[in-house]
Amino acid sequence: MSKGTKLRTVRVEDDLWAAAKERAEIDNRTVSDVVREALTMYALTERTPA
């Protein structure tokens, strides 16, 4: 775990977690890396009006 990061808890379906873990391993990454990247992209993307 990186310095300065806190442990967070999220609910994720088992099949989604397994698929993400498998893909992360293939890409030589951790699921935490993937989640951080996805959250960063989500947080930095401009919202479009509904």
C-alpha positions in Angstrom: 0.0 0.0 0.0 1.3 3.5 -0.8 2.1 6.0 1.9 -0.7 8.4 2.5 -3.5 6.2 1.3 -6.3 5.0 3.5 -8.0 1.6 3.3 -11.5 2.0 1.9 -14.4 -0.5 1.8 -16.6 -0.9 -1.3 -19.2 -3.5 -2.3 -18.5 -5.3 -5.5 -20.2 -8.4 -7.0 -18.0 -11.6 -6.8 -18.0 -12.2 -10.5 -16.9 -8.6 -11.3 -14.2 -8.7 -8.6 -12.9 -12.0 -10.0 -12.8 -10.6 -13.6 -11.1 -7.4 -12.5 -8.5 -9.4 -10.5 -7.8 -11.8 -13.4 -7.4 -8.9 -15.8 -5.2 -6.9 -13.4 -2.9 -9.9 -13.0 -2.6 -10.3 -16.8 -1.7 -6.6 -17.0 0.8 -7.0 -14.0 -1.2 -4.6 -11.9 -3.2 -4.7 -8.7 -7.0 -4.3 -8.4 -6.2 -1.2 -6.2 -4.3 0.3 -9.1 -7.2 -0.3 -11.5 -9.7 1.1 -9.0 -7.6 4.2 -8.4 -7.3 4.8 -12.2 -11.0 4.3 -12.7 -11.9 6.7 -9.9 -9.5 9.3 -11.2 -11.0 9.1 -14.6 -14.5 9.3 -13.2 -13.7 12.2 -10.9 -11.9 14.2 -13.6 -14.3 13.7 -16.4 -16.7 16.7 -17.0 -20.3 16.0 -16.3 -22.7 16.2 -19.2 -26.2 17.7 -18.5 -28.9 15.2 -18.1 
